[in-house]
Amino acid sequence: MNILQIASLLIVLAGVFGTINYFILKLPSSIGILVVALFASLAVLGIDAMWPASTVAEDIRGFVQDIDFSDALLEGMLGLLLFAGALHVKVSDLRAQWGIVFLMATMGIALSTLVVGVGFSWLTGMPILIALVFGALISPTDPVAVLGVLREASLPKSLETKIAGESLFNDGVGYVVFLVLVGIAFPSGEAHGSGLSGAAQLFLQEALGGAVLGLVAGWLTFRVMRHINDPSLEVLITLGLAFGGYELSVALHVSAPIMAVCAGLLIGDIGARHGMSEETRRYVDMFWHLIDEILNAVLFLLIGVEVFAVTFDTSSAFAAVFSIALALLARLSAVAVPVLLLRPFRAFDQGTIPIMTWGGLKGGISVALALSLPEGEWTPLILTSTYCVVIFSIVVQGLTVAPLAKRIGREPELM
């Protein structure tokens, strides 16, 4: 199948599964599509197990492999999703929460990677460096899943900014940490760095380079848009910034996710206030809202059908269940340590630690990173554990974090 046929089929399936969810399950749209896709996939696998002569599962597995989920997300959808998410986070709100956002996106990722890596190595006997790779890919919260949940939670503004800002930035930081560790743990694979000095250089190049490129590209785009009063053209320019900036980041070997976030923040705040008319702001907001919703639907559909790429057996099932608990423990450390460090200097909303821990949803980015790993003895186990953590996170945590937030996140905590 060519790319147009694959895209057409995915959009049709997303629409069909979304309709089934709307009339029957009545879950939040993206989560509902994932659940329906997962049930449909498991039903096909069940039919295949009962009637081995059937080739349906094998045909679908071939289709899923043709999509190349890792490339589709990391080199296609991710830039648009991050840009769309960052457009709706105001720099002024983020500035007020910069300390906790910075610590969670840096120290939090490091702590989470270490907790998961050490725990998973102890459980499975996996070499510590490879286990740390698993820790790095499972540690970032997925801004796509997190921002979708925030729409339902009605959180205090400061807490919402913490969660949204951290999810946008720890995604880019986690991706850079993943690249560094893959370069060390898989030297015979696609090396992304060599040794500690190469790893440090790569981290600085990717993280700082991505931020600088995003701010420069966003600023230049803003300066152009100030002199234009054509809503349709300005929407097209923002789309060009998201697509072109992301691909330029890849070509320059800097962090494309961080670039997309920084460019989106600048355009969504400074650009919207000083470079767009009221009509243009409505056009831009509506366009990127639709892009966000459509890509969300397709992404969660893809997560549901990726079960065909996962290998399940008794030992991997035990490791996967343990990895869910380990990921939650790691997330707790990533939230609690920065909050406790800053608690003497500032107040936090009631329920910050439990809400941010339970609301740290994993998503398609973790699955895509797991699928991008070089072939090896431990790769299937990492993929299986990653998939189980992501499904639990989106379905169980995603459906319960809004009620949790509404119950304990209302009143400000007195310090």
C-alpha positions as CSV (number, residue, x, y, z in Angstrom):
1,M,0.0,0.0,0.0
2,N,1.2,3.5,-0.7
3,I,1.2,6.3,1.8
4,L,-2.1,7.8,0.6
5,Q,-3.9,4.5,0.9
6,I,-2.5,3.9,4.4
7,A,-3.5,7.4,5.5
8,S,-7.0,7.0,4.0
9,L,-7.5,3.6,5.8
10,L,-6.3,5.0,9.1
11,I,-8.6,8.0,8.9
12,V,-11.6,5.8,7.9
13,L,-10.9,3.4,10.8
14,A,-10.4,6.3,13.3
15,G,-13.8,7.6,12.2
16,V,-15.5,4.2,12.5
17,F,-14.0,3.4,15.9
18,G,-14.7,6.9,17.1
19,T,-18.4,6.5,16.1
20,I,-18.6,3.1,17.9
21,N,-17.1,4.8,21.0
22,Y,-19.6,7.7,20.8
23,F,-22.7,5.5,20.7
24,I,-21.6,2.5,22.8
25,L,-18.6,3.1,25.2
26,K,-19.0,6.9,25.5
27,L,-15.4,7.3,26.7
28,P,-13.2,10.4,26.0
29,S,-12.7,10.4,22.2
30,S,-9.0,9.4,21.9
31,I,-9.1,6.9,24.7
32,G,-12.3,5.4,23.3
33,I,-10.7,5.0,19.9
34,L,-7.7,3.2,21.5
35,V,-10.0,0.9,23.5
36,V,-12.1,-0.1,20.4
37,A,-8.9,-0.6,18.3
38,L,-7.4,-2.7,21.0
39,F,-10.5,-4.9,21.4
40,A,-10.8,-5.3,17.6
41,S,-7.1,-6.3,17.4
42,L,-7.4,-8.8,20.3
43,A,-10.5,-10.2,18.7
44,V,-8.6,-10.8,15.4
45,L,-5.8,-12.5,17.4
46,G,-8.3,-14.7,19.2
47,I,-9.9,-15.7,15.9
48,D,-6.4,-16.5,14.5
49,A,-5.6,-18.6,17.6
50,M,-8.8,-20.6,17.2
51,W,-8.5,-21.1,13.4
52,P,-4.8,-21.3,12.6
53,A,-5.6,-21.6,8.9
54,S,-6.9,-18.0,8.9
55,T,-4.4,-15.4,7.5
56,V,-6.3,-12.4,8.8
57,A,-3.9,-11.7,11.7
58,E,-0.9,-12.2,9.5
59,D,-2.3,-9.8,6.9
60,I,-3.0,-7.1,9.5
61,R,0.4,-7.7,11.1
62,G,1.9,-7.0,7.6
63,F,-0.2,-3.8,7.3
64,V,1.0,-2.6,10.8
65,Q,4.6,-3.3,9.9
66,D,4.2,-1.3,6.6
67,I,3.1,1.7,8.6
68,D,6.4,1.9,10.5
69,F,4.8,3.5,13.7
70,S,8.2,4.8,14.9
71,D,8.9,6.8,11.7
72,A,5.3,7.9,11.4
73,L,5.3,9.4,14.9
74,L,8.9,10.6,15.4
75,E,9.4,12.0,11.9
76,G,5.9,13.0,11.0
77,M,3.1,13.5,13.6
78,L,5.2,14.4,16.6
79,G,6.2,17.9,15.4
80,L,2.6,18.9,14.6
81,L,1.3,17.5,17.9
82,L,3.9,19.3,20.0
83,F,3.5,22.5,18.1
84,A,-0.2,22.4,18.5
85,G,0.1,21.6,22.3
86,A,2.6,24.4,22.9
87,L,0.4,27.0,21.1
88,H,-2.1,26.9,23.9
89,V,0.4,27.2,26.8
90,K,1.1,30.9,27.6
91,V,4.7,31.9,28.3
92,S,3.6,34.2,31.1
93,D,1.9,31.3,32.9
94,L,4.9,29.0,32.2
95,R,7.3,31.7,33.5
96,A,5.6,31.6,36.9
97,Q,6.1,27.9,37.1
98,W,9.5,27.7,35.4
99,G,11.4,26.3,38.5
100,I,9.2,23.2,39.0
101,V,8.8,22.6,35.2
102,F,12.6,22.8,34.7
103,L,13.4,20.4,37.6
104,M,10.8,17.9,36.6
105,A,11.8,17.9,32.9
106,T,15.5,17.4,33.8
107,M,16.1,16.0,37.3
108,G,12.8,14.2,37.1
109,I,13.7,12.4,33.9
110,A,17.1,11.5,35.3
111,L,15.6,10.1,38.5
112,S,12.9,8.2,36.7
113,T,15.4,6.7,34.2
114,L,17.6,5.5,37.1
115,V,14.7,4.0,39.1
116,V,13.3,2.1,36.2
117,G,16.7,1.1,34.9
118,V,17.9,-0.3,38.2
119,G,14.6,-2.0,39.1
120,F,14.2,-3.6,35.6
121,S,17.8,-4.8,35.6
122,W,17.3,-6.4,39.0
123,L,14.0,-8.1,38.0
124,T,15.0,-9.4,34.6
125,G,18.8,-9.7,34.6
126,M,19.0,-7.3,31.8
127,P,22.4,-5.5,31.5
128,I,22.1,-2.2,33.3
129,L,22.8,0.0,30.3
130,I,20.1,-1.6,28.3
131,A,17.7,-1.4,31.2
132,L,18.5,2.4,31.5
133,V,17.5,2.7,27.8
134,F,14.1,1.2,28.8
135,G,14.0,3.7,31.7
136,A,14.7,6.6,29.4
137,L,12.0,5.7,26.8
138,I,9.3,5.0,29.5
139,S,10.1,8.1,31.6
140,P,8.7,11.0,29.5
141,T,5.0,11.8,29.9
142,D,3.2,12.1,26.6
143,P,2.0,15.6,26.0
144,V,-0.6,14.3,23.5
145,A,-2.3,12.1,26.2
146,V,-1.7,14.6,29.1
147,L,-3.1,17.6,27.3
148,G,-6.2,15.7,26.3
149,V,-6.9,14.7,29.9
150,L,-6.4,18.3,31.1
151,R,-9.3,19.4,29.0
152,E,-11.6,17.2,31.2
153,A,-10.0,17.9,34.6
154,S,-10.8,21.5,35.4
155,L,-7.6,22.0,37.4
156,P,-6.4,25.1,39.1
157,K,-4.5,27.2,36.5
158,S,-1.1,26.9,38.2
159,L,-1.3,23.1,38.4
160,E,-2.5,22.8,34.8
161,T,0.5,24.9,33.7
162,K,2.9,22.7,35.7
163,I,1.5,19.5,34.1
164,A,1.3,20.9,30.5
165,G,4.7,22.6,30.6
166,E,6.4,19.6,32.1
167,S,4.9,17.2,29.6
168,L,6.0,19.3,26.7
169,F,9.6,19.7,27.8
170,N,10.3,16.4,29.4
171,D,9.3,14.7,26.1
172,G,12.2,16.5,24.3
173,V,14.6,16.0,27.2
174,G,13.7,12.3,27.5
175,Y,14.2,11.8,23.8
176,V,17.7,13.2,24.0
177,V,18.6,11.1,27.0
178,F,17.3,8.1,25.1
179,L,19.5,8.8,22.1
180,V,22.5,9.2,24.4
181,L,21.9,5.9,26.1
182,V,21.2,4.1,22.9
183,G,24.5,5.3,21.6
184,I,26.3,3.9,24.6
185,A,24.3,0.6,25.1
186,F,24.1,-0.4,21.4
187,P,27.5,0.6,20.0
188,S,27.1,-1.8,17.1
189,G,23.7,-0.4,16.2
190,E,22.9,3.1,15.1
191,A,25.3,5.0,17.3
192,H,24.0,8.3,18.5
193,G,27.0,9.0,20.7
194,S,30.3,7.4,21.8
195,G,31.5,7.4,25.4
196,L,30.6,9.9,28.1
197,S,32.2,12.9,26.4
198,G,30.3,12.1,23.2
199,A,27.1,11.7,25.2
200,A,27.5,15.0,26.9
201,Q,28.3,16.7,23.6
202,L,25.2,15.1,22.0
203,F,23.0,16.2,24.9
204,L,24.1,19.8,24.7
205,Q,23.9,19.9,20.9
206,E,20.4,18.3,20.8
207,A,18.8,20.1,23.8
208,L,20.3,23.6,23.4
209,G,20.4,23.5,19.6
210,G,16.7,22.5,19.5
211,A,15.7,25.4,21.8
212,V,17.8,28.0,19.9
213,L,16.5,26.9,16.6
214,G,12.9,26.9,17.8
215,L,13.1,30.4,19.2
216,V,14.9,31.8,16.2
217,A,12.5,30.2,13.7
218,G,9.5,31.2,15.8
219,W,10.8,34.8,16.1
220,L,11.5,35.1,12.3
221,T,8.0,33.7,11.6
222,F,6.5,36.2,14.0
223,R,8.3,39.1,12.4
224,V,6.9,38.1,9.0
225,M,3.4,37.6,10.3
226,R,3.3,41.1,11.8
227,H,3.2,42.5,8.3
228,I,0.5,40.2,7.0
229,N,-3.2,40.5,7.5
230,D,-4.5,37.4,5.7
231,P,-5.8,34.7,8.1
232,S,-5.5,31.9,5.6
233,L,-2.0,32.7,4.7
234,E,-1.0,33.1,8.3
235,V,-2.4,29.7,9.1
236,L,-0.3,28.3,6.2
237,I,2.8,30.0,7.6
238,T,2.4,28.4,11.0
239,L,2.0,25.0,9.3
240,G,5.2,25.7,7.3
241,L,6.9,26.6,10.6
242,A,5.9,23.3,12.2
243,F,6.7,21.1,9.2
244,G,9.8,23.0,8.0
245,G,11.3,23.7,11.5
246,Y,10.9,20.0,12.5
247,E,12.6,18.7,9.3
248,L,15.4,21.4,9.6
249,S,16.0,20.2,13.2
250,V,16.4,16.6,12.0
251,A,18.8,17.8,9.2
252,L,20.9,19.8,11.7
253,H,20.9,17.0,14.3
254,V,19.3,19.1,17.0
255,S,16.2,18.1,19.1
256,A,13.2,18.4,16.8
257,P,10.7,18.0,19.7
258,I,12.3,20.8,21.7
259,M,12.4,22.9,18.6
260,A,8.6,22.4,18.0
261,V,7.8,23.2,21.6
262,C,9.8,26.5,21.7
263,A,8.5,27.6,18.3
264,G,4.9,26.9,19.4
265,L,5.3,28.7,22.7
266,L,6.6,31.8,21.0
267,I,4.0,31.9,18.2
268,G,1.1,31.0,20.6
269,D,2.0,33.8,23.1
270,I,4.0,36.6,21.6
271,G,2.9,35.9,18.0
272,A,-0.7,35.8,18.9
273,R,-0.6,39.0,21.0
274,H,1.5,41.1,18.8
275,G,1.5,39.6,15.3
276,M,-2.1,38.4,14.6
277,S,-5.5,40.1,14.3
278,E,-8.4,38.8,16.3
279,E,-9.7,37.0,13.2
280,T,-6.3,35.4,12.5
281,R,-6.1,34.2,16.1
282,R,-9.5,32.4,15.7
283,Y,-8.4,30.9,12.4
284,V,-5.1,29.7,13.9
285,D,-6.7,28.3,17.1
286,M,-9.4,26.4,15.2
287,F,-7.0,25.0,12.6
288,W,-4.5,23.7,15.1
289,H,-7.3,22.4,17.3
290,L,-8.6,20.3,14.4
291,I,-5.1,19.1,13.5
292,D,-4.6,18.1,17.2
293,E,-7.9,16.2,17.3
294,I,-7.4,14.4,14.0
295,L,-3.8,13.4,14.7
296,N,-4.8,12.3,18.3
297,A,-7.4,10.0,16.9
298,V,-5.0,8.5,14.4
299,L,-2.3,8.1,16.9
300,F,-4.4,6.4,19.5
301,L,-5.8,4.1,16.8
302,L,-2.2,3.2,15.9
303,I,-1.4,2.4,19.5
304,G,-4.3,0.1,19.7
305,V,-3.3,-1.9,16.6
306,E,0.4,-2.0,17.6
307,V,-0.5,-5.1,19.7
308,F,0.2,-7.0,16.5
309,A,3.9,-6.0,16.9
310,V,4.2,-7.2,20.5
311,T,5.2,-10.7,21.6
312,F,3.5,-12.0,24.8
313,D,4.6,-15.0,26.9
314,T,4.5,-15.9,30.6
315,S,7.9,-14.4,31.5
316,S,7.3,-11.2,29.6
317,A,3.8,-10.9,31.1
318,F,5.2,-11.0,34.6
319,A,7.9,-8.4,33.7
320,A,5.3,-6.2,32.0
321,V,3.1,-6.1,35.2
322,F,6.1,-5.3,37.3
323,S,7.1,-2.6,34.9
324,I,3.8,-0.8,35.4
325,A,4.4,-0.6,39.2
326,L,8.0,0.4,38.5
327,A,7.0,3.2,36.1
328,L,4.5,4.6,38.7
329,L,7.2,4.5,41.4
330,A,9.6,6.2,39.1
331,R,7.0,8.9,38.2
332,L,6.4,9.5,41.9
333,S,10.2,10.1,42.5
334,A,10.3,12.4,39.4
335,V,7.5,14.5,40.9
336,A,8.0,14.3,44.6
337,V,11.8,15.2,44.7
338,P,11.5,18.5,42.8
339,V,8.4,19.5,44.7
340,L,10.0,18.8,48.1
341,L,13.1,20.7,47.1
342,L,11.0,23.8,46.2
343,R,8.5,23.5,49.0
344,P,10.4,25.7,51.4
345,F,10.4,28.5,48.8
346,R,6.9,28.5,47.3
347,A,3.4,27.1,47.8
348,F,1.9,24.3,45.8
349,D,-1.7,23.5,45.0
350,Q,-3.4,20.8,47.1
351,G,-2.8,17.4,45.7
352,T,0.1,18.4,43.4
353,I,2.2,15.2,44.0
354,P,-0.6,12.6,43.6
355,I,-2.3,14.4,40.7
356,M,1.0,14.9,38.8
357,T,2.1,11.3,39.6
358,W,-1.1,9.7,38.4
359,G,-1.5,12.2,35.6
360,G,1.9,11.5,34.1
361,L,0.5,9.5,31.2
362,K,2.8,7.6,28.9
363,G,1.8,7.3,25.2
364,G,2.8,6.8,21.6
365,I,6.3,8.4,22.0
366,S,7.4,5.6,24.3
367,V,6.1,2.9,21.9
368,A,7.8,4.6,19.0
369,L,11.1,4.8,20.8
370,A,10.9,1.1,21.8
371,L,10.1,0.2,18.1
372,S,13.2,2.2,17.0
373,L,15.6,0.1,19.1
374,P,18.2,-2.0,17.3
375,E,17.4,-5.7,17.2
376,G,18.8,-7.6,20.2
377,E,18.2,-10.2,22.8
378,W,16.3,-7.8,25.1
379,T,14.4,-5.7,22.5
380,P,11.2,-7.9,22.5
381,L,10.9,-7.7,26.3
382,I,11.4,-3.9,26.3
383,L,8.7,-3.5,23.6
384,T,6.2,-5.8,25.4
385,S,6.8,-4.0,28.8
386,T,6.6,-0.6,27.1
387,Y,3.3,-1.4,25.4
388,C,1.7,-2.7,28.6
389,V,2.8,0.4,30.6
390,V,1.4,2.7,27.9
391,I,-2.0,0.8,27.7
392,F,-2.4,0.8,31.5
393,S,-1.4,4.5,31.6
394,I,-3.8,5.7,29.0
395,V,-6.8,3.5,29.8
396,V,-6.6,3.2,33.6
397,Q,-4.8,6.4,34.6
398,G,-6.4,8.5,31.8
399,L,-9.9,7.6,32.8
400,T,-9.4,8.2,36.5
401,V,-7.1,11.2,36.7
402,A,-9.8,13.7,36.1
403,P,-12.0,12.5,38.9
404,L,-8.9,12.3,41.2
405,A,-8.0,15.9,40.3
406,K,-11.5,17.1,40.9
407,R,-11.6,15.5,44.3
408,I,-8.3,16.5,45.7
409,G,-7.0,19.4,43.6
410,R,-9.5,22.2,44.4
411,E,-8.2,24.1,47.4
412,P,-4.8,25.7,47.6
413,E,-2.3,24.2,50.0
414,L,-1.3,26.5,52.9
415,M,2.4,26.7,53.6
